[in-house]
Amino acid sequence: MPKNQQILLDNRPTGEATASNFKLVTTDTPALEEGQVLVRHHFMSLDPYMRGRMNDAKSYAAPQPLGQVMQGGTVGEVVESRNAKYAVGDKVVGFGGWQEYSVVNADQVGALRKVDTTHVPLSHYLGAVGMPGVTAWYGLVKIIEPKAGQTVVVSAATGAVGSAFGALAKARGCRAVGIAGGPEKCKYAVDELGFDVCIDYRQHKDAASLSKALKDACPDGIDGYFENVGGMVLDAVLTRMNAFGRIALCGMIAGYDGQPLPMAYPQLLLTNRLMIQGFIVSEHMEVWPEALKELGMLVGTGKLRPRESVAQGLAAAPEAFLGLLKGKNFGKQVVKLI
Ligand SMILES: NC(=O)c1ccc[n+]([C@@H]2O[C@H](COP(=O)([O-])OP(=O)(O)OC[C@H]3O[C@@H](n4cnc5c(N)ncnc54)[C@H](OP(=O)(O)O)[C@@H]3O)[C@@H](O)[C@H]2O)c1
């Protein structure tokens, strides 16, 4: 059996996460038991939620245990099988974690899914045609529920979730407005992702200034907002929401290192009769088939051309992950392992 490089959570961060929270080790892959398969990971996913799990705190999911392989999504190839449903060479998506190989009990519900790479590159099953894409779909379709012609806004617009949101909103005839960090990301949002406008929030020193830019970008106000960051961006968007607007609260990355994220004008929720709904995509497995079908079609037909930031090799994962928490990624952050 091959040697397996792994990254463990060695200790928990206090404040900002650092590379010293992680530890790289090499182990032997165990021999397979009946029903198991050995998967060689080609790509692993780095996602903002991993930061929350590094803390030992009450949340919607259990903390990442210390001394164990960092959990996370993976795509790869079956290289050995003792399960009749999986053959060597099958391309699969799973939850193999920060390591080169995983041994999977392939009969366990949801443990592994075969994927077709004819029209969709393997790595996109970690992004646009995977968990982040379904997240965008759920927030837009099930929470915002937009009508054609309405204006919807998303923060972290060029990221894994935001880029899928733009394509899904345009497919529903909405005006799609992105908010992202930096001119290059904003240009890409409009030129490649199909957003009608993208605002560079880094050009605005406070919520009042960002609110003015939103007024120009959204002349009919904002009907739906998909929140990924929190803080100043949320404050600014709230000032431009239309009455009975809907907010899908997906993430608040600006506070993932433990910073407080006070809301400046919560009274706007009342005066504009807004609906704000937090959600966790893994609690809505019933929508995944429908969402993945639409997302696969958008990618397969070139209507959604997601960009990726690719880190090379397992050892590069911690720095790439820390960069993701600071907006250094441009598109879905993955690590290439082969
Ligand atoms: N609820 C769920 O089930 C669920 C599932 C998946 C993801 N999420 C959430 O969705 C959000 C996006 O995830 P993703 O995977 O698509 O990540 P991503 O957008 O690909 O990467 C994170 C982006 O967040 C932005 N960012 C980082 N720090 C920031 C800060 N302090 N202030 C403002 N923006 C900051 C950066 O973009 P800019 O350079 O443009 O600022 C960065 O590129 C995250 O909040 C994540 O936790 C939630």
PDBQT file of the ligand as one rigid body, heavy atoms in Angstrom, charges set to zero:
ROOT
HETATM    1  N1  LIG A 401     -23.787  28.471   4.590  1.00  0.00    +0.000 N 
HETATM    2  C1  LIG A 401     -23.204  27.518   3.898  1.00  0.00    +0.000 C 
HETATM    3  O1  LIG A 401     -23.660  26.389   3.838  1.00  0.00    +0.000 OA
HETATM    4  C2  LIG A 401     -21.930  27.844   3.166  1.00  0.00    +0.000 A 
HETATM    5  C3  LIG A 401     -21.363  26.941   2.253  1.00  0.00    +0.000 A 
HETATM    6  C4  LIG A 401     -20.229  27.338   1.532  1.00  0.00    +0.000 A 
HETATM    7  C5  LIG A 401     -19.645  28.583   1.760  1.00  0.00    +0.000 A 
HETATM    8  N2  LIG A 401     -20.209  29.406   2.694  1.00  0.00    +0.000 N 
HETATM    9  C6  LIG A 401     -19.656  30.753   2.917  1.00  0.00    +0.000 C 
HETATM   10  O2  LIG A 401     -19.703  31.432   1.695  1.00  0.00    +0.000 OA
HETATM   11  C7  LIG A 401     -18.676  32.424   1.665  1.00  0.00    +0.000 C 
HETATM   12  C8  LIG A 401     -17.877  32.299   0.374  1.00  0.00    +0.000 C 
HETATM   13  O3  LIG A 401     -17.233  31.030   0.372  1.00  0.00    +0.000 OA
HETATM   14  P1  LIG A 401     -16.348  30.608  -0.874  1.00  0.00    +0.000 P 
HETATM   15  O4  LIG A 401     -15.992  29.189  -0.683  1.00  0.00    +0.000 OA
HETATM   16  O5  LIG A 401     -17.007  31.013  -2.135  1.00  0.00    +0.000 OA
HETATM   17  O6  LIG A 401     -15.048  31.467  -0.655  1.00  0.00    +0.000 OA
HETATM   18  P2  LIG A 401     -14.387  32.457  -1.711  1.00  0.00    +0.000 P 
HETATM   19  O7  LIG A 401     -15.384  33.543  -1.973  1.00  0.00    +0.000 OA
HETATM   20  O8  LIG A 401     -13.886  31.668  -2.862  1.00  0.00    +0.000 OA
HETATM   21  O9  LIG A 401     -13.148  33.028  -0.931  1.00  0.00    +0.000 OA
HETATM   22  C9  LIG A 401     -13.324  33.863   0.150  1.00  0.00    +0.000 C 
HETATM   23  C10 LIG A 401     -13.421  35.333  -0.295  1.00  0.00    +0.000 C 
HETATM   24  O10 LIG A 401     -13.947  36.102   0.747  1.00  0.00    +0.000 OA
HETATM   25  C11 LIG A 401     -13.508  37.428   0.605  1.00  0.00    +0.000 C 
HETATM   26  N3  LIG A 401     -12.994  37.899   1.896  1.00  0.00    +0.000 N 
HETATM   27  C12 LIG A 401     -12.072  37.331   2.676  1.00  0.00    +0.000 A 
HETATM   28  N4  LIG A 401     -11.888  38.058   3.786  1.00  0.00    +0.000 NA
HETATM   29  C13 LIG A 401     -12.721  39.106   3.705  1.00  0.00    +0.000 A 
HETATM   30  C14 LIG A 401     -13.003  40.204   4.550  1.00  0.00    +0.000 A 
HETATM   31  N5  LIG A 401     -12.377  40.365   5.707  1.00  0.00    +0.000 N 
HETATM   32  N6  LIG A 401     -13.929  41.087   4.143  1.00  0.00    +0.000 NA
HETATM   33  C15 LIG A 401     -14.563  40.944   2.973  1.00  0.00    +0.000 A 
HETATM   34  N7  LIG A 401     -14.339  39.907   2.133  1.00  0.00    +0.000 NA
HETATM   35  C16 LIG A 401     -13.424  39.000   2.497  1.00  0.00    +0.000 A 
HETATM   36  C17 LIG A 401     -12.372  37.427  -0.405  1.00  0.00    +0.000 C 
HETATM   37  O11 LIG A 401     -12.875  37.943  -1.623  1.00  0.00    +0.000 OA
HETATM   38  P3  LIG A 401     -12.643  39.477  -2.016  1.00  0.00    +0.000 P 
HETATM   39  O12 LIG A 401     -11.193  39.623  -2.353  1.00  0.00    +0.000 OA
HETATM   40  O13 LIG A 401     -13.555  39.712  -3.135  1.00  0.00    +0.000 OA
HETATM   41  O14 LIG A 401     -12.975  40.254  -0.774  1.00  0.00    +0.000 OA
HETATM   42  C18 LIG A 401     -12.067  35.960  -0.565  1.00  0.00    +0.000 C 
HETATM   43  O15 LIG A 401     -11.559  35.675  -1.841  1.00  0.00    +0.000 OA
HETATM   44  C19 LIG A 401     -17.864  32.235   2.941  1.00  0.00    +0.000 C 
HETATM   45  O16 LIG A 401     -18.320  33.136   3.913  1.00  0.00    +0.000 OA
HETATM   46  C20 LIG A 401     -18.214  30.820   3.354  1.00  0.00    +0.000 C 
HETATM   47  O17 LIG A 401     -18.053  30.607   4.731  1.00  0.00    +0.000 OA
HETATM   48  C21 LIG A 401     -21.311  29.057   3.390  1.00  0.00    +0.000 A 
ENDROOT
TORSDOF 0
